[in-house]
Amino acid sequence: MEKVSKERKERVMEKVRKAGDPENYETEWDEEGRFKSKEKVKVKRGRASKGAGARFELRVRRDLEEKGRIVDKWSNNVDAKEWKLIIARKIFNPFKKFMVPSAGFPDFISIKQIHDWAYSVIGVEVKMNGNLSKIEKQKCAWYLQNKVFSEIWIARKGEKRGVVEYDDFSEKYGEKYNN
C-alpha cells in the first residue's frame, strides 16, 4: 500500500468536512464512488452566468437577422489534435430523455447574398467579454486558412446597454494567427 503524504491527507479531510456541511456545500458522487463538493454560492453563480450567456446569444442572433443575414447554429467543431472538421458531440439530457446537440465552434454561421451568385459566409462566436481562449484562436485561424468561412466575427456586449458589437478576428488578433 502506498504511503499518503500528510498534505494530501489534510486536503482530503478538508474536503470531507466541507461535504458534510449541507448549508454551504452541495455534494455529488461520480460512478467510481468519489465525491465532489461544490460551494452552493458558486453553483448559483454558474447557473446565472449560463442563463445570461444564453440570453446574450439569442440577442446576437436576433441582431444578425435584423441586419438581413440568415443565421443558423453551427453544429461542427475542429478537432484540435488532428486539425480536421468534426461533428460536435451530442449530450444526453436525462430530464428530457433524448440526445441534445451541443454547440459547435463558432456558435453561428451567418450567410448574406452579396451579388447574384456570391455569398458572404461568416462564422460568429459569441463572447460577452469579447476574449477568445488560446485554442479558440487557433481554431478560428484554422477555419480562415482552410476557407471554411470568409470572416469570423466575435460578438460582444457594447458600451451601451443592449448593444451588440462585432470584432473581426483577423483585425483583432492580427498577424500572429493569420498565416
Rosetta blueprint (number, residue, H / E / L):
1 M L
2 E L
3 K L
4 V L
5 S L
6 K H
7 E H
8 R H
9 K H
10 E H
11 R H
12 V H
13 M H
14 E H
15 K H
16 V H
17 R H
18 K H
19 A H
20 G L
21 D L
22 P L
23 E L
24 N L
25 Y E
26 E E
27 T E
28 E E
29 W E
30 D L
31 E L
32 E L
33 G L
34 R L
35 F E
36 K E
37 S E
38 K E
39 E E
40 K H
41 V H
42 K H
43 V H
44 K H
45 R H
46 G H
47 R H
48 A H
49 S H
50 K H
51 G H
52 A H
53 G H
54 A H
55 R H
56 F H
57 E H
58 L H
59 R H
60 V H
61 R H
62 R H
63 D H
64 L H
65 E H
66 E H
67 K L
68 G L
69 R L
70 I E
71 V E
72 D E
73 K E
74 W L
75 S L
76 N E
77 N E
78 V E
79 D E
80 A L
81 K L
82 E L
83 W L
84 K E
85 L E
86 I E
87 I E
88 A L
89 R L
90 K E
91 I E
92 F E
93 N E
94 P L
95 F L
96 K L
97 K L
98 F E
99 M E
100 V E
101 P E
102 S L
103 A L
104 G L
105 F L
106 P L
107 D L
108 F E
109 I E
110 S E
111 I E
112 K E
113 Q E
114 I L
115 H L
116 D L
117 W L
118 A L
119 Y E
120 S E
121 V E
122 I E
123 G E
124 V E
125 E E
126 V E
127 K L
128 M L
129 N L
130 G L
131 N L
132 L L
133 S L
134 K H
135 I H
136 E H
137 K H
138 Q H
139 K H
140 C H
141 A H
142 W H
143 Y H
144 L H
145 Q H
146 N L
147 K L
148 V L
149 F L
150 S L
151 E E
152 I E
153 W E
154 I E
155 A E
156 R E
157 K E
158 G L
159 E L
160 K L
161 R L
162 G L
163 V L
164 V E
165 E E
166 Y E
167 D E
168 D E
169 F H
170 S H
171 E H
172 K H
173 Y H
174 G H
175 E H
176 K H
177 Y L
178 N L
179 N L
